[in-house]
Amino acid sequence: MKAMILAAGLGTRLRPLTDRIPKPLVDVGGHPMVAYPLAVVREAGIREVIINLHHLGDQIREALGDGSSYGVSITYSEEHPILDTGGAIQKAEEFLRDDTFVVLNGDMVIDLNLREAVAWHRSRGATATMVLRPERREAGYGMIETDRGGRIQRFLGQTGPSLTDQSGDDLLAMMFTGVHVFEPTIFGYMEPGRFGINAETYPAMLAAGEPLYGYRFDGYWSVLDTHELLEAGRREIASGGVLAPSRRPAFSP
């Protein structure tokens, strides 16, 4: 398996900090922010990782190098102009298309056992699985609704073809954590260019009846994309009890 970490964003909500340092390199508990998704990937046994670059990308390349200091091998995908999430994944198709692969946002800390999430995805025969969590904030982040078996039936308000009036009454509303598991089939729903995977690719797959699933995750998760959330995440990580030892960054340059 291979992984992609999305790290090209401008980090506008963390300005002026991100005017001089890219968001993935912002310090969190003595490590760059991107070290946390790298730790999740490494702990799952994945060693080949591609990271997309745009804003201050040379700093990321210089800091992470070939990835050996983090126990992985890193390939870089340069984006000029920036391609958004869907365009970034499509551009990396040649690297990712051979097998099941995972994509993680680069601005989060999550205590996820990725190996278990991938096994769950494969057991359902899913084309795509989103790692979801029950959260009071789901409406603000975008509501994704699954049936009791975990199949996504309603995505950001769009209803899948198998949803009936009766089954719609029993859906679980959750929010997306920023971790996907994909089969290469997804590339059939993508064309080169700039587009968002949540805005375009998932709705198209849902309408086509592709098996899309949501893996429920109840453990620790924090997105670090505002000053308030960054400081809260730093405090929680400093407490030492929010991450399993295997999913803490163990290496640094």
C-alpha positions as CSV (number, residue, x, y, z in Angstrom):
1,M,0.0,0.0,0.0
2,K,0.9,3.6,-0.5
3,A,-0.3,6.9,1.1
4,M,-0.7,10.5,0.2
5,I,-0.5,13.4,2.6
6,L,-2.1,16.6,1.5
7,A,0.2,19.5,2.3
8,A,-0.1,22.1,-0.4
9,G,-2.6,24.5,1.2
10,L,-2.0,28.2,1.9
11,G,-2.8,27.9,5.6
12,T,-4.7,31.2,5.4
13,R,-6.4,30.7,8.8
14,L,-3.0,30.5,10.5
15,R,-1.7,33.7,9.1
16,P,0.6,35.6,9.8
17,L,2.4,32.5,11.0
18,T,2.0,30.7,7.7
19,D,3.3,33.7,5.7
20,R,6.8,32.6,6.6
21,I,6.4,28.8,7.3
22,P,4.1,26.3,5.6
23,K,1.4,24.9,7.8
24,P,2.7,21.3,7.7
25,L,6.0,22.5,9.4
26,V,4.3,24.4,12.2
27,D,5.6,23.1,15.5
28,V,3.3,20.8,17.5
29,G,4.7,19.2,20.5
30,G,8.3,19.5,19.3
31,H,7.5,18.0,15.8
32,P,6.3,19.5,12.6
33,M,2.6,19.1,12.2
34,V,3.0,16.7,9.2
35,A,4.9,14.3,11.4
36,Y,1.6,13.2,13.0
37,P,0.0,11.8,9.9
38,L,3.3,10.4,8.9
39,A,3.4,8.5,12.2
40,V,-0.1,7.1,11.6
41,V,1.0,5.9,8.1
42,R,4.2,4.4,9.4
43,E,2.5,2.6,12.2
44,A,0.2,0.9,9.7
45,G,3.2,-0.5,7.8
46,I,3.0,1.8,4.9
47,R,6.4,3.0,3.8
48,E,5.8,4.7,0.4
49,V,4.3,8.2,0.7
50,I,3.7,11.0,-1.7
51,I,3.2,14.6,-0.4
52,N,1.9,17.4,-2.6
53,L,3.6,20.8,-2.5
54,H,2.6,24.4,-3.4
55,H,2.9,27.1,-0.7
56,L,6.5,27.3,0.5
57,G,7.0,23.8,-0.7
58,D,10.7,24.0,-0.8
59,Q,10.8,24.3,3.0
60,I,8.8,21.1,3.3
61,R,11.1,19.3,0.9
62,E,14.1,20.5,2.8
63,A,12.7,19.6,6.2
64,L,11.5,16.1,5.3
65,G,14.0,15.1,2.7
66,D,13.6,11.5,1.5
67,G,11.5,10.6,4.5
68,S,14.1,8.3,6.0
69,S,14.2,10.3,9.3
70,Y,10.5,9.5,9.7
71,G,10.7,5.8,8.7
72,V,9.2,6.3,5.3
73,S,10.2,7.0,1.7
74,I,8.7,10.3,0.4
75,T,8.0,11.3,-3.2
76,Y,6.9,14.9,-3.9
77,S,4.2,16.2,-6.2
78,E,4.7,19.8,-7.2
79,E,1.5,21.8,-7.9
80,H,1.7,25.1,-9.9
81,P,-1.1,26.2,-9.7
82,I,-2.6,24.5,-6.7
83,L,-5.0,21.8,-7.6
84,D,-7.3,21.3,-4.5
85,T,-7.9,17.9,-3.0
86,G,-9.3,16.0,-6.0
87,G,-6.9,17.5,-8.5
88,A,-4.0,16.7,-6.2
89,I,-5.0,13.0,-5.9
90,Q,-5.6,12.7,-9.6
91,K,-2.1,14.2,-10.4
92,A,-0.6,11.4,-8.2
93,E,-2.5,8.6,-10.0
94,E,0.6,7.0,-11.4
95,F,2.1,6.7,-8.0
96,L,-1.1,5.5,-6.3
97,R,-3.1,3.4,-8.8
98,D,-1.6,0.0,-8.2
99,D,-3.5,-1.0,-5.1
100,T,-5.6,0.2,-2.2
101,F,-4.2,3.6,-1.0
102,V,-4.9,6.1,1.8
103,V,-5.0,9.9,1.8
104,L,-4.7,12.0,4.9
105,N,-4.9,15.7,5.5
106,G,-1.6,17.1,6.7
107,D,-3.1,19.4,9.4
108,M,-4.5,17.0,11.9
109,V,-3.6,14.8,14.8
110,I,-5.5,11.6,15.1
111,D,-5.1,8.4,17.2
112,L,-6.3,6.2,14.4
113,N,-5.3,2.6,13.9
114,L,-5.1,2.9,10.1
115,R,-4.4,-0.8,9.6
116,E,-7.8,-1.6,11.2
117,A,-9.5,1.0,9.1
118,V,-8.1,-0.4,5.9
119,A,-9.1,-4.0,6.9
120,W,-12.6,-2.8,7.6
121,H,-12.7,-1.0,4.2
122,R,-11.7,-4.2,2.4
123,S,-14.1,-6.4,4.3
124,R,-17.0,-4.2,2.9
125,G,-15.8,-4.3,-0.7
126,A,-15.8,-0.5,-0.6
127,T,-14.6,1.7,-3.4
128,A,-13.9,4.5,-0.9
129,T,-14.1,4.7,2.9
130,M,-14.1,7.9,4.8
131,V,-13.0,7.9,8.4
132,L,-15.9,9.6,10.2
133,R,-16.8,10.6,13.7
134,P,-20.0,11.5,15.6
135,E,-19.5,15.1,16.4
136,R,-21.7,18.0,17.4
137,R,-19.9,20.1,14.8
138,E,-20.9,17.8,11.9
139,A,-23.2,20.4,10.3
140,G,-20.4,23.0,10.2
141,Y,-17.9,20.6,8.7
142,G,-20.4,19.0,6.3
143,M,-22.8,16.2,7.3
144,I,-22.2,12.7,6.0
145,E,-24.9,10.2,6.8
146,T,-24.5,6.4,6.9
147,D,-26.9,3.5,7.4
148,R,-26.3,1.1,10.3
149,G,-23.9,-1.0,8.2
150,G,-21.7,2.0,7.5
151,R,-22.7,2.6,3.9
152,I,-22.9,6.3,3.0
153,Q,-26.4,7.1,2.0
154,R,-26.4,10.9,2.0
155,F,-23.4,13.0,1.3
156,L,-23.5,16.8,2.1
157,G,-27.2,16.7,1.3
158,Q,-27.0,14.6,-1.8
159,T,-28.9,11.3,-1.6
160,G,-27.7,8.0,-3.0
161,P,-29.9,5.9,-5.3
162,S,-30.5,3.1,-2.7
163,L,-31.9,5.4,0.0
164,T,-35.6,5.0,0.6
165,D,-38.0,7.1,2.7
166,Q,-38.0,4.4,5.4
167,S,-34.2,3.9,5.5
168,G,-33.6,7.6,5.6
169,D,-35.1,7.8,9.0
170,D,-32.4,5.6,10.5
171,L,-29.2,7.3,9.3
172,L,-26.3,8.2,11.5
173,A,-25.0,11.8,10.9
174,M,-21.2,12.1,11.2
175,M,-18.4,14.4,10.1
176,F,-15.2,13.7,8.1
177,T,-11.9,13.5,9.9
178,G,-9.6,14.0,6.8
179,V,-8.7,10.3,6.3
180,H,-9.8,8.4,3.2
181,V,-9.2,4.8,2.0
182,F,-9.5,4.3,-1.7
183,E,-9.5,1.7,-4.4
184,P,-8.0,2.8,-7.8
185,T,-11.5,2.7,-9.2
186,I,-11.8,6.3,-8.0
187,F,-9.6,7.5,-10.8
188,G,-12.4,6.7,-13.2
189,Y,-14.3,9.6,-11.7
190,M,-11.5,12.1,-12.1
191,E,-10.1,14.3,-14.8
192,P,-7.0,16.4,-14.7
193,G,-7.5,19.9,-13.3
194,R,-8.4,21.7,-10.1
195,F,-11.4,20.3,-8.2
196,G,-12.4,19.2,-4.7
197,I,-12.9,15.6,-4.0
198,N,-15.8,16.2,-1.6
199,A,-17.5,18.7,-4.0
200,E,-17.2,16.7,-7.1
201,T,-15.8,13.1,-6.9
202,Y,-17.8,11.7,-4.0
203,P,-21.2,13.1,-5.2
204,A,-20.5,11.5,-8.6
205,M,-19.6,8.2,-7.1
206,L,-22.6,8.3,-4.8
207,A,-25.0,9.0,-7.7
208,A,-23.4,6.1,-9.7
209,G,-24.1,3.7,-6.8
210,E,-20.4,3.0,-5.9
211,P,-20.0,1.3,-2.5
212,L,-19.0,4.2,-0.3
213,Y,-18.6,3.6,3.4
214,G,-17.9,5.5,6.6
215,Y,-15.6,4.0,9.2
216,R,-16.7,5.2,12.6
217,F,-13.8,6.5,14.7
218,D,-14.4,7.6,18.3
219,G,-10.8,8.2,19.4
220,Y,-8.8,11.4,19.7
221,W,-8.8,13.8,16.7
222,S,-7.9,17.4,16.3
223,V,-7.6,19.6,13.3
224,L,-5.0,22.4,13.7
225,D,-6.1,24.9,11.0
226,T,-6.8,28.0,13.2
227,H,-4.8,29.7,15.9
228,E,-7.3,28.6,18.6
229,L,-7.3,24.9,17.5
230,L,-3.6,24.9,17.1
231,E,-3.1,26.1,20.7
232,A,-5.7,23.6,22.0
233,G,-4.0,20.8,20.1
234,R,-0.6,21.7,21.5
235,R,-1.9,21.7,25.1
236,E,-3.6,18.3,24.6
237,I,-0.5,16.7,23.1
238,A,1.7,18.2,25.8
239,S,-0.5,16.4,28.4
240,G,0.9,13.1,26.9
241,G,-2.3,11.1,27.1
242,V,-4.1,11.7,23.8
243,L,-2.1,9.5,21.5
244,A,-1.0,5.8,21.6
245,P,2.8,5.6,21.7
246,S,2.8,3.9,18.3
247,R,1.1,6.9,16.7
248,R,3.4,9.6,18.2
249,P,6.2,10.8,16.0
250,A,9.2,8.8,16.8
251,F,11.7,10.3,14.5
252,S,12.8,13.8,13.4
253,P,15.4,15.2,11.0
